[in-house]
Amino acid sequence: MSLFPKIDPPKRLLLGPGPSPVSPEVREAMSRPVLGHLDPIFLRIMDETMSMLREVFRTGNRLTLPMSGTGSAGMETCLVNLVEPGDEVLIGVCGVFGTRMVDVAERCGARVDTVKADWGSIIDPELFRRALAGKKYKITAVVHAETSTGVLQPLEEISRMVHEQDGLFLVDAVTSLGGAALHLDQWGIDACYSGSQKCLSCPPGLSPVSFNERALEAMRRRRQKVQSWYLDLSMIEKYWGSERLYHHTAPISMNYALHEALRAVVGEGMEACWSRHQEVHREFLREMTSLGIEPHVAEGQRAPMINAIRIPSAADDAEVRRRLYEEFNIEIGAGLGVLKGKIWRVGLMGHGARKESVAALAEALRTILS
C-alpha cells in the first residue's frame, strides 16, 4: 500500500492567466489508450493536428507543429533556431514576456536592442520605425497579447516595417492564439509560437510553432548547429514530416488532448471564436464597472482573453484571492513585476470564455468586497 493518498484536486474555475478550463471532451481524450510514437494511428493524429494548427494560425506554412514543452519552449524554439551568436535582434518590451524574450535571445548570443512602453500600454509602432531606421536587424520580435499586462499589440504596421528591411518578424502568440484575430500569412509573420494552455483550452505541455519559408531559409543558412539538440527543428521536422525519423518520444496523451481541443476550436470557426472572446470581455467590463473596478489598460489596447483590472484601494490583494480560492473555488491572477499588488489578471480564455464565468466571478467579488 502506498504511503501517499491518491490526489484529489478541487474543481476550480480557472480564471487566471493560464491554464484555462479544460473541457470534459479534452480530459477524456487524455485518458485514451497510449500508442507508440511511430504507430500508424498516432502518425495520422499528428498529420491532422498539423492541419488544424494551420487553420488556427491562418497559415499555409508547411512547418507548423506542436513542440513538446510549454509556451516558453516555443519561445526558445524560435530563438535558438533563428539566432546565431552576433546576430542583431530588436525586441519589443512592455511586460514580463518581452523581457523573457530578451533574456533568451541574449543566451543565444544575440546583440539585443529593445523598444519599450509602460506596462499596460502598447508599444508605439513609431518606436520600431526609429529603431529599424538606425540598424539592420536579422529579427524583430514582439508579444501579441502580453499576459502580464493585458495589452494586445497591433502587429501589421510593425511587420511592414520589418520586411522593408528584409528582416524576420517573430511573434509571441502564447495567449492570443484562438482568442483574438491572428493571420500569419496575411500579416507577414515569419515565425510564431503559442501554448496549449490558454485559448486552446488544453492542459499545459505543448507549444505550437509555425515557420514560413523565409524563416526556414534563415535556418538553412546557419553557420553552426542549433545550440539546443532537443529544440532543433531541422531534426524535429523530419519526425513530423514524411520521413518520420525518430527524434524524441512525443507526449502521446498530450497530443490526444491538443487534437481534441483543436477540433473544438476549428469546429466553432475562428471568427466565431474570436467574437465570443470579445463578447465575454465586454460583459466582464460591464460587471466590473458595476463593482467600481476599473480596467488597467486603455480602451482599444485591451487583450480580450487576459483582463487586467485595478485592485480597489480598500481591498487586500492576497486576502481577496485567498477567499476566492477557499470560499468560491475560483482562481484569478496576481500582478507581476511593477504591477504586483496593483492589478488582478482575469483570464477569460477558451472553454472559460463564457458569460457564466463572468457571472460567477462578479458574484464572488461582490460578496467579498462588500
C-alpha positions in Angstrom: 0.0 0.0 0.0 1.3 3.5 -0.9 2.3 5.8 1.9 0.6 8.6 -0.1 -3.1 9.1 -0.8 -4.5 9.4 -4.3 -4.5 13.0 -5.4 -7.9 14.6 -5.3 -7.6 18.2 -6.6 -10.7 20.5 -6.2 -12.7 21.6 -9.2 -11.6 25.2 -9.7 -13.0 27.8 -12.1 -9.7 28.7 -13.6 -9.9 32.5 -14.4 -6.2 33.3 -14.0 -3.6 33.9 -16.8 -3.4 30.2 -17.5 -4.0 27.3 -17.6 -7.6 27.8 -18.7 -10.5 25.4 -18.0 -10.3 22.2 -19.9 -13.5 20.7 -21.4 -14.7 17.1 -20.4 -14.0 16.1 -24.0 -10.3 17.1 -23.8 -9.9 15.4 -20.4 -11.5 12.2 -21.8 -9.2 12.3 -24.8 -6.2 12.2 -22.5 -7.4 9.0 -20.9 -7.5 7.1 -24.2 -5.0 4.2 -24.7 -1.4 5.2 -25.2 0.1 4.3 -28.6 3.7 4.2 -29.7 5.1 7.5 -31.1 5.5 5.8 -34.5 2.2 3.9 -34.5 0.4 4.5 -37.8 -2.7 5.7 -36.0 -0.6 8.2 -34.0 1.1 9.4 -37.2 -2.4 10.1 -38.6 -3.2 12.1 -35.5 0.0 14.1 -35.9 -1.0 14.9 -39.5 -4.5 16.0 -38.5 -3.1 18.1 -35.7 -0.7 20.0 -38.0 -3.6 20.6 -40.5 -5.8 22.1 -37.7 -3.0 24.2 -36.4 -2.5 25.7 -39.8 -6.2 26.7 -39.8 -5.9 28.2 -36.3 -2.7 30.1 -37.2 -4.3 31.2 -40.5 -1.3 29.9 -42.5 -0.2 27.5 -45.2 3.2 27.1 -43.6 4.5 23.5 -44.1 6.4 23.6 -40.8 3.5 24.1 -38.3 3.6 21.7 -35.4 3.4 21.4 -31.6 6.7 21.3 -29.8 7.0 19.1 -26.7 7.1 21.7 -23.9 5.2 24.7 -22.6 4.9 28.1 -24.3 8.4 29.0 -23.1 9.7 26.0 -25.1 8.1 27.6 -28.1 9.9 30.9 -27.4 13.2 29.1 -27.1 12.5 27.0 -30.3 12.0 30.1 -32.4 15.1 31.9 -31.0 17.6 29.1 -30.9 16.7 28.1 -34.4 16.9 31.6 -35.9 19.6 33.3 -33.8 23.3 32.8 -34.1 26.0 34.5 -32.0 26.5 38.1 -33.1 23.1 38.5 -34.8 21.3 41.8 -34.3 17.9 41.4 -32.7 15.2 44.0 -31.9 12.6 43.1 -29.2 9.6 45.0 -28.0 9.2 45.1 -24.2 6.2 46.1 -22.3 5.9 43.3 -19.8 7.3 40.1 -18.4 7.3 38.1 -21.6 9.0 40.7 -23.8 11.7 40.8 -21.0 11.9 37.0 -21.2 12.5 37.1 -25.0 15.4 39.4 -24.4 16.9 37.0 -21.9 16.6 34.0 -24.2 18.0 35.9 -27.2 21.0 37.1 -25.2 21.6 33.5 -24.1 21.7 32.6 -27.9 24.5 35.1 -28.3 22.4 37.8 -30.0 23.2 41.5 -29.7 19.8 42.7 -28.5 18.2 46.2 -28.7 14.8 47.0 -27.2 11.9 49.3 -27.8 9.8 49.8 -24.7 6.5 51.0 -23.3 5.0 51.3 -19.9 3.5 48.1 -18.5 -0.2 48.4 -19.5 0.3 50.2 -22.8 1.0 49.1 -26.4 4.4 49.9 -27.9 4.1 52.8 -30.4 5.0 51.5 -33.9 6.9 54.7 -34.4 9.5 53.5 -31.9 10.1 50.4 -34.1 10.3 52.7 -37.1 13.1 54.8 -35.5 15.0 51.7 -34.3 14.8 50.0 -37.7 15.9 53.1 -39.4 19.2 53.1 -37.4 20.3 49.5 -37.8 19.6 46.4 -39.9 18.2 43.6 -37.6 18.0 40.0 -38.5 14.9 39.5 -36.3 12.4 41.8 -34.8 10.2 40.2 -32.1 7.1 41.3 -30.2 4.5 39.8 -27.9 1.0 39.9 -29.4 -1.0 39.6 -26.1 1.2 40.4 -23.1 -0.1 38.1 -20.4 1.5 40.2 -17.6 -0.4 43.4 -18.5 -3.4 42.5 -20.6 -2.3 44.5 -23.6 -3.0 43.4 -27.2 -0.2 44.8 -29.5 -1.1 45.7 -33.1 1.2 43.8 -35.5 0.6 44.7 -39.1 2.4 48.0 -39.2 5.4 46.7 -37.4 5.5 43.7 -39.8 5.6 46.0 -42.9 8.5 48.0 -41.4 10.5 44.8 -40.6 10.0 43.5 -44.1 11.1 46.8 -45.7 14.4 46.0 -44.2 14.2 42.3 -45.3 14.2 41.2 -41.6 12.3 38.4 -40.0 9.2 39.1 -37.9 8.8 36.9 -34.8 5.5 36.9 -32.8 4.7 35.5 -29.3 1.1 34.4 -29.6 1.1 32.2 -26.4 -2.0 34.0 -25.0 -3.7 35.3 -28.2 -3.9 32.2 -30.4 -7.6 31.3 -30.7 -8.8 34.3 -28.7 -8.0 37.2 -31.0 -7.6 37.7 -34.7 -4.2 36.4 -35.9 -3.3 35.9 -39.5 0.3 34.7 -40.0 0.3 34.8 -43.8 -1.8 37.9 -44.3 0.2 39.9 -41.7 3.6 38.7 -42.9 4.6 36.9 -39.6 7.7 34.8 -40.4 7.8 32.7 -37.2 5.3 32.4 -34.4 4.8 30.3 -31.2 2.0 29.7 -28.8 1.0 27.5 -25.9 -1.7 24.8 -25.5 -3.0 26.0 -22.1 -4.5 29.4 -23.0 -7.3 30.0 -25.6 -6.9 26.5 -27.0 -8.1 25.1 -23.6 -5.7 22.2 -23.5 -3.6 21.3 -20.5 -0.1 22.9 -20.5 2.6 20.8 -22.1 2.7 21.6 -25.9 3.8 24.7 -27.7 2.5 25.1 -31.3 5.1 26.8 -33.6 5.0 27.9 -37.3 7.8 28.9 -39.6 7.3 30.2 -43.1 9.8 29.7 -46.0 11.8 32.9 -45.2 12.3 31.6 -41.6 13.2 28.1 -42.9 15.7 29.6 -45.3 17.4 31.5 -42.4 17.6 28.2 -40.6 19.3 26.6 -43.6 21.9 29.3 -43.8 23.1 28.8 -40.3 26.9 28.7 -39.9 26.7 26.4 -36.9 24.5 23.9 -35.2 21.4 24.9 -33.2 22.6 25.2 -29.6 19.7 23.0 -28.4 19.6 19.4 -29.6 16.1 18.9 -28.1 14.6 22.0 -29.9 16.5 21.7 -33.2 13.8 22.0 -35.9 16.0 20.7 -38.6 15.7 17.3 -36.9 12.2 17.6 -35.4 10.6 18.5 -38.8 11.9 15.1 -40.1 9.8 13.3 -37.4 6.7 15.4 -38.1 7.2 15.3 -41.9 7.1 12.4 -44.4 10.4 10.9 -43.3 9.1 10.0 -39.8 12.7 9.9 -38.4 12.7 9.3 -34.7 13.8 12.3 -32.6 12.2 12.0 -29.2 9.3 10.2 -27.7 6.3 12.5 -28.2 4.0 13.1 -25.3 1.2 10.9 -26.7 -1.6 11.7 -24.3 -0.9 15.5 -24.6 -1.1 15.2 -28.3 -4.5 13.5 -28.0 -5.7 16.4 -25.8 -4.4 19.0 -28.3 -6.1 17.2 -31.2 -9.4 17.2 -29.4 -9.0 20.9 -28.3 -8.3 21.9 -31.9 -11.3 20.0 -33.1 -13.4 22.2 -30.8 -11.8 25.5 -32.0 -11.9 24.7 -35.7 -15.4 23.3 -35.3 -16.6 26.6 -33.8 -14.8 28.6 -36.5 -12.1 31.1 -35.9 -14.1 34.2 -36.5 -16.8 32.9 -34.1 -14.2 32.0 -31.5 -12.7 35.5 -31.7 -16.1 37.1 -31.5 -17.0 35.0 -28.4 -13.9 36.2 -26.6 -14.7 39.8 -27.4 -18.3 39.5 -26.3 -17.3 37.9 -23.0 -14.7 40.5 -22.5 -17.3 43.3 -22.9 -19.6 41.5 -20.4 -16.7 41.3 -17.9 -16.1 45.1 -18.2 -19.7 45.8 -17.6 -19.7 43.7 -14.4 -16.5 45.2 -13.1 -17.8 48.7 -13.7 -20.9 47.8 -11.7 -18.5 46.9 -8.8 -16.5 50.1 -9.2 -13.4 48.2 -10.5 -11.5 49.9 -13.4 -9.6 48.3 -16.2 -5.9 49.0 -16.2 -5.5 49.1 -20.0 -6.9 51.8 -22.2 -9.8 51.1 -24.5 -8.6 49.9 -27.9 -5.5 48.3 -26.4 -7.0 45.5 -24.3 -6.5 41.8 -24.9 -9.9 40.3 -24.6 -8.7 37.0 -23.2 -6.5 38.4 -20.4 -8.1 41.3 -18.5 -6.0 43.5 -16.2 -8.2 45.3 -13.6 -7.0 47.7 -10.9 -7.3 46.4 -7.3 -9.7 48.7 -5.3 -7.8 50.8 -2.8 -9.7 49.3 0.1 -9.1 45.7 -1.0 -6.4 43.4 0.3 -4.9 41.7 -2.8 -3.8 38.4 -1.2 -6.8 38.1 1.1 -9.3 38.5 -1.8 -7.5 35.9 -3.9 -7.4 33.6 -0.9 -11.1 33.9 -0.3 -11.8 33.3 -4.0 -9.9 30.0 -3.7 -11.3 28.8 -0.4 -14.9 30.0 -0.5 -15.7 30.1 -4.2 -13.2 27.7 -5.9 -12.2 30.5 -8.3 -8.6 31.4 -9.4 -7.6 34.8 -10.7 -4.0 36.0 -11.2 -1.9 38.5 -9.2 0.1 41.3 -10.8 3.7 40.6 -11.8 6.8 42.9 -11.7 6.0 46.5 -11.4 2.2 45.7 -11.3 2.4 43.4 -8.3 -0.2 44.4 -5.8 -1.7 46.9 -8.3 -3.8 44.7 -10.6 -5.6 41.4 -10.9 -5.3 39.4 -14.1 -8.5 37.7 -15.1 -8.2 35.1 -17.9 -11.4 34.5 -20.0 -9.8 32.0 -22.3 -11.0 29.2 -24.5 -13.5 27.0 -22.6 -13.6 29.5 -19.8 -14.6 32.4 -22.1 -18.3 32.2 -21.1 -20.7 34.6 -19.6 -21.3 32.1 -16.8 -17.7 32.5 -15.8 -18.0 36.3 -15.6 -21.2 36.0 -13.5 -19.6 33.6 -11.1 -16.6 35.8 -10.5 -18.7 39.0 -10.3 -20.9 37.5 -7.6 -17.9 36.2 -5.6 -16.2 39.6 -5.8 -19.4 41.4 -4.8 -19.7 39.2 -1.7 -16.0 39.6 -0.7 -15.6 43.3 -1.4 -18.9 44.2 0.4 
